[in-house]
Amino acid sequence: SLAKVAAFKAVILGAPGSGKGTISARIVKVFGVTHISSGDKLREHVANSTDIGKQVKKFMDEGALVPDETMISLVSHEIESISNANYLLDGFPRTLTQAEKLQKVQPVNLVLNLIVPHSVIIDRIKSRWVHLPSGRVYNVGFNDPKVPGKDDITGEPLSQRIDDRPDVVAKRLEYYVSKTEPVIGYYKRLGILKDFQGDTTDEIWPKISENVAQYIKK
Ligand code: AP5
């Protein structure tokens, strides 16, 4: 068996709607790591109309990628600001440039790659509802809120993401194939990539949990 390493510095990769947010929430709950979601951070900036929020909104609404420099600076600062040695990056890196830069400044030691068929993804995104302030995600029929249309914790209303419109989802999937799949190859060559395949989170979760447990005790 593997020796316990000093820290868990991981990335979760997968197409839009592959379940990165859902799996990340379980890893946080079970292992106490800090979750850094680039998408949640960006949505927070947009909701608060910050300078960054104003710059990135049009890219996000169209399903395009936000420029690398903006993302690298945002996520680097975020990593520096947390005190937990164990963290999980979700949604970053998404281009080869982002991945290479990250490996120079804050190298990661494990990459969890979720492989889910695009047909499954398109179905899921249609029934996704989110609590924007917290990033909590629900799905009609899979992970229903206790009260329809309301967040479990705050009772506030849920909404659908602008970029979850079917035409925008198709664009996000195209960007994933052209820009993010090269990142998978990069981590594979570094020998830190682990693939997880399956149509359901319940199928994938036990294998993920086993891998994370090699780095952190529950
Ligand atoms: P981001 O927020 O990162 O979006 P994404 O990668 O498209 O991922 P999603 O949030 O859509 O999906 P997920 O994989 O987390 O799936 P989830 O768990 O919600 O980025 C948004 C935008 O920000 C980008 O388009 C870009 O513009 C910009 N951006 C962000 N980072 C960037 C970067 N590094 N560089 C440049 N631009 C960047 O699950 C999906 C649904 O399925 C949910 O409804 C869930 O409940 C449901 N579900 C999950 N598992 C199951 C299951 N087993 N069965 C049924 N339903 C399930």
Boltz pocket constraint, residues with backbone or C-beta under 6 A from the ligand:
constraints:
  - pocket:
      binder: B
      contacts: [[A, 14], [A, 15], [A, 16], [A, 17], [A, 18], [A, 19], [A, 20], [A, 21], [A, 22], [A, 23], [A, 38], [A, 39], [A, 40], [A, 42], [A, 56], [A, 59], [A, 60], [A, 61], [A, 63], [A, 64], [A, 65], [A, 66], [A, 67], [A, 71], [A, 90], [A, 91], [A, 92], [A, 93], [A, 94], [A, 95], [A, 98], [A, 124], [A, 125], [A, 127], [A, 128], [A, 129], [A, 137], [A, 138], [A, 139], [A, 142], [A, 143], [A, 163], [A, 172], [A, 199], [A, 200], [A, 201], [A, 202]]
      max_distance: 6.0
